[in-house]
Amino acid sequence: MNAWSSLRLGCRAVRTAVRQPYNTATGRVVAAGNFATVNNDFVRHQSTQEQNIIKSPYKSISVPDVSLPDFVWEMVDTIPDQIALSCAVTGREYTYAEARAIARRFAASLLKAGFKPGDTLAIVLPNLPEFPILLLGAVECGIIVTTVNPAFTAGEIEKQLRNSGAIGVVTIPEVYPNVAKALSILEPERKSKIPVIISPGIEDNSIPQGTINLQEMIHKDIDVSNLHSNHKLNPDDVVVLPYSSGTTGLPKGVMLSHRNLVTNCLQICSEPKLVGAERATSDFQEVLPALLPFYHIYGLLGLAIASLNFGMKIVTVPKFEPAHFIKTIVQYKATVLYLVPPLIQFMGAHPDVKAEYFNSVKFINNGAAPAGPNDIERLLKKAPQVRFGQGYGLTETSPVVCVSEKGSKKYTSSGRPIPNTEMKVINRDTGENLGIGQPGEICIRGPQVMLGYHNNPQATAETIDSSGWLHTGDMGYYDEEKDFYILDRYKELIKVKGLQVAPAELEDLLRSHPLVADAAVIGIPDERSGEVPKAFIVAKDQKLTEEDLKKFVAEKVSEHKHLAGGVQFISAIPKNPSGKILRRQLKETYSK
């Protein structure tokens, strides 16, 4: 039996996907127990308190009943022969018509192989042109896609595959060894082989033994005539399952629907005061270098889903090499850039990044974390013609919540709520809605809010209250013009170059070291990365060194989780009576 034939048997045997019930009226998972039991003090306030709720100042949009693939491929008939996706490294490229056809053939092949609507497929890929095509193909046949960081270690991949219930994997030859290690841990429990589909790589296009060659699943002879004969896509079905640590704890699968993602695209693209790009025509196309990872919600929605819907030419950049990224901007005459603070800092401050490199650029957007005003001003001195904007969002909100308006010079602000969105700032102790200039926890309500956390009703109930407000764990305030500002995080997450690091994950790993009695991890400021993890350790033996622990961690987790902030040995980890680590006290210790 060849690999392609065994795919059908394999995916049937390992099917373990679990669908969480949810209420489509509220957009929340139906959790075990009663949502009203959570945040009771806040709920009592909510019944009488409607003041200081900031509603979007923009015209509301209609929330459409449309599937994600139908929405994304709207431009195919208008610009069928223009390039949709091109790789800056390999040169592989696909027109809109080709990309659409490949997605449909991949969908038909998955169904033929035995995948069913509601199953979960893991995509473990860097930014390559095949990534969005394969994701949309899987989605088109009702499959849920969980996006996995290709830089993850085998242990990290295994955890996500296990939690998501993925019954198949798509990866490339360069990443396959780690995927294979992850599956070697997982497969004995499932008692059958999990099929692995190999997509074209960056430098290596070999097909490892026992895997499935993607080319066999997308060749032109694949019959797509019965693709939708037995299943109609429901806009409220889960479509993607990216992972987020939420306000605290270990990474959790965020259930986002067709409607969540389509609505969020329309929220940011339908308001003239917010949109930074132009829709393609037969003789015009925006050009977007896609460096920010597609496995992260910012990259997935902004650089793939919304950009394909706009008819952009997306130039995929699989890894960051400064000279190559700048060369890509110049060579392809980029018109739009989606960046994060470390990139803005690099491009504004580095003397080798010349002003003329930005001649074609019209719009730059910052996300994932606020960029500093000095960094923005340095960048705009090199590119004075550019419209700059930044926004705020979370994986749990698909992700965008607010965006700065065209012409705004409030560079430290994340802007106002986008259409159909409400925001408020609350006192976490009393639940009281706070007014202008009063810092508190930011809460969000709108159609882009997630359905809930996969297989985790308790975490869902702790995050979304009975009135539909998502509690972000972020501290901020708004000014007289209802522009929002993000100050800090109540939540414990560390943001490294825009990527989430959960302290609890590193603490659990550190405590597994035989010479560690206890551990705590915080984020400390870093000029290049925004934040980096720093560990506080109670050692069992004085022989234990900082280098020992750094090496121990580096061997088990991906690079952005390494202890770049160092290790500090202390006599005891400060905790409250219930055992919760007092991280603010540790931060004060670090700052002295």
N, C-alpha and C positions, 0 to 999 in steps of 0.2 A: 504494500500500500504506500503510495507516495504522500508527501506532506500535504498537498492540496486536498487529496481524498480524506486524509485523517482529520483535517480541520473540522469537517462536519461532525464526525464522531466525537472529537475532543471537546468542542464547545458545548455539545449536548450533555456530555458526561459531567462537566464541571460547572454547569449552570447553577449559580447560587445567588443571583441578583435578588435584592429585596427592595420592594417599592414601599415607600412610606405613604400612608394615607394623608391627605391634606384637604383643607377646606378652600375651594377655589374662590369663594366670596371674600375671604380674608387673606388668602395667599399664605396660609400658615399650615404647618404640619399639625395633624390631630395627635397631640401628645398623650401619653398615658397620664391620667389625672386631669386636673382642671387648670387651665391657664390662669384662671382668676385667683388661684391660690398663690401665685407668684407675685411678688411686689405688691402685697395687699395695701400697704400704706399709699403707694403711688396710685393704685386703682381708685382708692377712695377720693384722693385729690382730683383725679381725672374727671370724675362725675360732675364736679362743680367748677372745674377750672379750664376755661377755654382761652384765657388771655395769654399773651406772649407766645402764641403759636405763630410761627412765621410761614406764611403761605407763599408759594412761588408768585413772583410778580408777572410772569409770562403767561401767554395764552395757553390754555390747556390743550392737550392733544387727545385724539381718540385712540384708545387702546385697541389695537386691531386683533382680529381672529385670523392670524396667519402663522404658518410654520416658519421656523428659522431659515431652512433652505430656500423656501419661496421668497422670503424677504431678501436674503443675501444676494440671490442671483437675479434680481430685478433688472440689472443692466445688461444681461447677456444678449438680448435681442437688439439692444441699441448699439453695443460695441463688441460684437462677437469676435472680431479679429484683432482687437487690441489686447496687449499683454495684461493679464491679471496678476500673475506671480512670476518673479524672476529671482534667481539666486545669484547674489553678488560674488560667491566663491566658485560655484560649479558651472554657472552659466545656464543651468536648466531653467526653462521657462514654459509657461502655459498661457494660451489666450483664454479669454472668458469662455468661449464656446468649448475649448478643449477641457478646461477645468470643470465646467458643468457636466460634460459628458463623462469624465473620469469619475466624478463623485457619484453619479447615478450607477455606473458599472460596479463600483466598489460596493454600493448599497445592495445591488442585486446579488453580488457574489457572497456577501455576508449572509443574506437570507438563504441562499442556496446551500451554504455550508452548515446551516443549522442554527445560526443565531436567531433569537426571537426579540420582538419589541419588548423593551424593559430590561434586556440584558445590559451588562456594562463592559465596555471595551476601554482598555488603557492605552493612551497614546503617549509614548516616551520618546519624544523627538525634540531636537533643537529647532531653531527657526529655519525651516526649509520650505520650499514652495508646496511640497506635498502635504504639509501639516493641515492647513485649513481645508484643503480639498478632501482629505480622508476624514477629518472630523465631520464635515458637512455630509459626506456620503454615509457615514455611520448614523448620523442623526436622521437622515432621510428615511431610513428603514426602521426608525423607532428605537434605536440603540442609544443608551446613555454613554457619554464619553467622559472618562476621568482623565485629566491632564496631569502628567507626572514630569517633574523636573528631571531632565536627562543627566544632570550632574549629580543626582542622588547616588548614595552608596547602595549596595545590594540590600542592606538591611532597611534602608529608608523606602526603597521601592517595594520591598516585600510588605511592609506595614501598610502602604497605601493600597496595594493590590488586595490584601486581606480585608481591610476595612471597607473598601468600595465593592467587594464581591466581583471584581473583574474576572471575566471568563476567557479573555483573549487580550493580546498585547500587540501593538504596532511599534516597531523601533527600527533603528538602523544598525549596520554591522559594527560601527564604532562603539555603540552603547550596549550591544547584545551581551557581552560577557557579564556585565552587572545584572542585566535582566535575567540571564540564565542562572546566576547565583541566587537571585531572589526567588525564582521559580523552584529551585532545588530545595529551598526551605519550605515553600508553600505546597508544592504538589503532593508530597506524601500524605498530607492531611486531606487533600481532595481526592486522592486515590485514582487520579487520571491526569493525563497530560494537558496542560494549558497551551493552546496554539499560539505561536509567535509569527507575526507577519513582518517581513523584512522590506522596508522601503529603501529607495536609493540613498546612499550615504553622502558624506562630504568628500572623502578621498577613497573610501573603501566601498565597493559595490558587490562584494562577495555575498553569497547566500549560505549561512551556516547550516550544517547538516541538521535535518529534522525540523527546519523552519519552512515557512511558506513564502515564496517569492511574490511580492505585491504585483509584479507584472502579469502573473497568471490570473489575477483577480480583476484586472482593469483593461485587459486587451479588448480590441474593438469588436470581437465576436460575441461578447457577453450580451445576453438578451435582457433588456430592461423593460419589456412590454408589460410584465405583470408585477412591476415593482410595488404598486400601491393597491393591488387587487384585494389583499386580505387585511390591510391595516391602514387606517386613516390617522394622520398625525393630529393629536389634540394639542392646541396651543398651551394648555396648562400642564402638559406632561413635563417631567424632568428631562432636560436635554444635555446639560453638562454638569460635572461634579468636580470642580476645582477644590483644592483643600486650603483651609484657613484655620488659624488657631483661635479665631473669634476674639473675645475679650480676654481670655485666659486659657490655660491648659494646653493639651496636645492638639495637633492638627485634626480638623473635622471636615468631612465632605459637605460642601455647600450646594444644596439642591437649587439649581436655577432652571427655569422653564423657558420654552420658546417665547412665551409672552414677556417674561422678565427681560430677556435680552433684546428682543425686537423693540419693546417699549423704551428701554434705556437708550437704544440707538436713536429713536425718534425724538426722545426728550432732548438730546444734545444736538441733533442735526436739523430739527424743524424750526428752531427759533433763530431768526436772522441776527439777533444781537449776540448770539453765542457761537454759532457755527464758524469754523475757521477755514473750511475747504469748500471747493466748488464741485458740483456733480459733473461727471464726465459727459462729453458730447462726442459726436463723430469725429471732431478735430481737436479735442482738448482732453487732457488727462492729468490729474495731479500725480506726483511721484513721491512715494513715501518709503524711505529706508526703514525696514522693520528689524530693529535691533532688540527692543524690549521683548522679553520671551512670551511666546504665544501660550505657554502653559500657565502664565499668570493672567488674572482677569483683565488687568489694564491692557496688556498686549493683545489678549484674545479679542476683547470687544473693540478697542480703539484701532489697533493696527491690522486686524483681520476682518472681523464681522462688519463693522461700520464702514471700513475703507473699501471692502468689496462691494457693499451696497452702493457706495458713491461712485464706483467705477474707477478707482485709483489703480495705478501701477504700483504694486507692492514689491519692493526689492528686499528679499530676505537676507539677513546678516546673522549667521549661526553663532558667532561668538565675537566678543568685543576685542578688537585690536585697534588701538587709537589711529594709527596711520591708515589702516584699511577702511575704517569707518569714515574718516574724513575723505578719503579717496572715493568712496561710494557716493557720498553727498555730491562731490564735484563731477564725477564721471557720469552719473545718472541724472544730473541737474535736478536734485531733490527740491520740491516745492513745499513740503510739509515735514516737520520733524516732531516726533513724540519722544520726550526725554524725561529723565529723572534728575534730581539735584546733583549727583556726582558728575553726570555728563554735562550739565549746564556749567558747573564749576570748571571742569576740564576745558570745555570749548571756549569759555570766556577768559580764562587765565593763562592757558598754555600759549607761549609765544609762537609756536609752529602752526597754530590755527589762525590763518590769515583772514582778513575781512572779505577778500574776494571769493573765498570759499562759500560764502553765503549769498552770492549774487542771485541765485535762482530761488532762494527760500523766501516764502511769503508768510508762513505761520509756524510758530513754535509753541508746543503745549508741554507743560510740566505736570507730572502727577506722581503718585505713590507717597510723596512727602513734600512739605512746603520747601520751596527754594528760597535762599536768602536774598534780600534785596540787593546787596552788593554784588553777588554772583550774577543776578539778572542784569543789573546795569552794565557790568563788564561785557556780558554777552551782547547786549543791545548796542553797545558802542561799536562793536564789530559789524552788527547787522541792524542799522537804524531803521531800515525799511520794513522790518519784520513786525507782525502783530504777535505779541506774546500773551499767553493766557495760562492760567493754572486752575486746577479744580480739586475737589475732595470727593473721596468715595471709599468703598470697602468691597471686598469680595462678596459680602452678604447683601450688597445693594447693586450688584450687576455691572459695573461698580459705581457709576457716577451719581452724585448727590447735588453738588453745586459746582458752578463754573463761573469764572470772571468774565465780565462783558468786554466786548470790543472797545478799545480805547481806555480801559481802566488802568490807572497808574498805581492802584493799591496793590503793590506787588506782594505784600505779606498776606493779602486776603485770598481766600479760595472762592470768593464770589457769592452769589445768591442761589437759593434753591431753584433747580431746573423745573420745567413744567410738570404739573401733577404731583409735586413734592411738597411736603410740609416738614419743617424742622423746628426744634425747640431746644432750649438749654435748661437743664433741671438741676436742682440741688439733690445730690444722690442720697442724702440723709433723710430729707423730708418729702421728696417728690415734687416740691414746689417749682413751677415754671418761673425762670429768672428773666430779668429784663435787660435792657440795653447795657452793654459793657460789663455784665456780671458773669464771671466764668463759672462753668459747671459742665455737666456731662451732656454731650450732643446726642439728641434722639431724632430719628427719621421715620417718616411714614410716607409710603407711596407704592405704586405698582411695580417698581423695580426691586422691592424688598424680597429677599429669598423666600422659597417655600419652607425652608427649615434646614437643620443639620441632618445628614443621612444617619439613620439608625441611632439618633441621639435626641429623643424627645425632651430629656431633662435640660440639655444645653440649649435647645430651641426655646423652651419655656423661660429660661433664665435670660434670654437675649431679646425675645419679642414678647411684649406684654399683651394683656387681654384686649387692649384697644388698638393693637397693630403697630405700636411704636417699637422700633428697633433701637435698643440701647447700645451705643457704639463703644463705650469705654474710652472715648476720646474727650479730652477737656478743651473747651473753646468758648467763644462768645460771639455776639453780633453787635454791629454798630448802628448808628441812627439810620443809615441807608439800607439796613438789613443785609449787609455783607458779613460773611462769617470768617472767623479767624481760628485756626487750630493752634493751641498752645502746647499741649502735652498729652500724655496718655495716662488715664487711670489704669487701663489694661496693661498687662505685663509684657506685651510683645516687644521684641527688639526689631527695629527695621534696619536691615543691612542692605544698602543699595536698593531700597524699595522692597526687598524680600523679607518675609516674616520669619523670625526665629522665636520659638516658644521657649522661655526659660525652663519650664517644667521638663521639656524633652532633654535638654542638656543636663539638668540636675539629676534626672533619673539615670542618665548615662554615667555621669561622674560618680554617683553613689555605687555604681556597679564595680568601680575600681577597688581592688582588695585593700588598698591603703587609705581609702577615703571614708571617714566616719559620717560626714555630712557635707552638703554643698548648696550653694545658692548662686544664681546667675542674674546679672543685670546688664542693661545696655549702657554704654558710656559714649560720649560724643567722639566722633572721628571725622576729620576734615574731608577725607575722600569717600567714605562709606555712609556718612550720616551718623550711624551708630555701629558699634561692634560689641560682641559679648565679652563680659569680664566675669570670672568665677571667683567666688569666695569659698575657701575650703577649710574644713576641720579635718586635719590629718590624723591617722592612727599611728603613723611613724614619721619621725623627722627626716628620714631618708628620702621621702617623697619630694620631688622638685617640680617647679613650674614647667620645665621642659618635658618631664615625664607625662604630665597631664595634658599638655598641648598635643603631644604626639598621640596619646591615647585617644583623644577626641578626634584628631585629624584623620585617624585610620578608620573611623566609624561613621562620620557624617560628612556632608558636602561642604565645600569651602566656605560658603557664607556663614556657616555655623561654627567655624573654628574659633578658638579663644584668642582672637586678635587683640582683645583688650587686656589680656594678661590673666594671671592668677595671683590671688592674695590669700595668704594663710592666716586664719584667725582662730580664736579659741572657741567661739560658739556662733552659730547662725542666729541672729535676732528673730524671734517669732512672737506672735501674739498668743493669748491663752488657748486659742483653738488650734494652734500649730501653723498658722499661715505665716510665711516668710515676710518680714518687714523690709521690703525692697527699698522703700524711700530712706529708711535708716541706713541701709548699705550705700545708697547713692550719696548720702551726706558724708559717710565715712570716706568714700572714694574722693569726694570733692575737697576734703581737708588737706 
